[in-house]
């Protein structure tokens, strides 16, 4: 649905994007994740046709964003960062204006307007000036206008910044609901946002894609942790090391008679059953057997600090 | 064009939802009346014409037009709504046209207020309507050129004050080029060229009631030039 190939973007001397490529399939909900200044917003502005790339190509629904910007924009509902709105307009006038700009007419105009008012819960503020609304309500008005033409694709730039925890939960559930029928790309630097809403994350650091995987794939690490009790630790270690798929064994600690071993794996294949079988045959007392997955925070830390280290 | 109409309606509402429209209309009518009676002393001259209204009108437009054009794009940039507008499936020229027509409508409303003068003079004396119609036509056309220039300059900066000053300077320069004081400094051929390019010299002849197609074409092309420049300025924002 969305495809970026070797996209570069420079602002004068600054290279904001240094050749990024990723693609998003129909119906996916993808988080564009990265520290501030990584180029998330730039990438998003290129997808929605607000900025032109310096090099590379971007297509949305098979259409090139540079050559057919209007056709692309017809298909996208876009919520820019901080939901910019005309503060001196009434909510209903603004929605009406946006409906006109989207070319909605007659019945469809009416049904779409009431549908988005309903979906975003802004029925109570229609006659109020936008400037008087709280940040949360402004965000909802922004959402409502992004959904007005019932787009196939939703592009959300930091949709929860500046909201309070309750509003964040509401916005996330709205995104999840919309994600069932639409293709969604959202940028954020909040990891839990991605965990709460996305199927997949593209991690952007310093203008490059550093990781692009499902959440499970990102957090999975090739290691298995086994905690067991045995009189002969050394033979247990050798037996575990001899299991197919295990490339190394490390003894971590052994307090109260139990030993924790960390098995490095050569592949992503699960080996839990084999370890359990082995323990049964050898008569080890097995206390814990788990995959040593990392949290998304750890993954993110590792990726970001390695870049900082490389620069320094 | 339905989109240009939506932009037109929104911009016109924006003028009247804020104090800008009212301040503009009061200032425009007030200044017109003041110069008509006090500076150009209508009663002392004892002639039933509207020269007292039209002679100082170019200066009035130079002062007041930038006030209604300065916000057109600067405000959009400042509050971030430009991003919303430019990511809608709309052609840039539809946006420029809608904004231009809204500002022109406001100017026309200001001119319409001064019709009270024309009607009053027509009632008390024998008014020659030729120069009056010419004067209003000239004011609308000259105003259109200034509005287009102002809108273009507003697209160059997100600072409204800067947009105002730029528009003031450019309109004044366009006017000044054709005046005798300036053009007289040059040789005959250059002076003729300057008079042809200046906005003021042509206004005088229209306000005398002489409607020359070349003058109309001049104002139309100046307006179109600045509107095209504005479309270009909006479009190049995507490249930066």
Interface residues (C-beta under 8 A of the other chain):
Chain A: X11 X45 X48 X49 X50 X51 X52 X70 X71 X73 X74 X76 X78 X80 X82 X84 X85 X86 X87 X88 X89 X93 X97 X98 X100 X101 X102 X103 X145
Chain B: X2 X3 X5 X6 X7 X9 X10 X13 X14 X17 X18 X79 X80 X81 X83 X84 X86 X87 X88 X89 X90 X91 X238 X239 X240
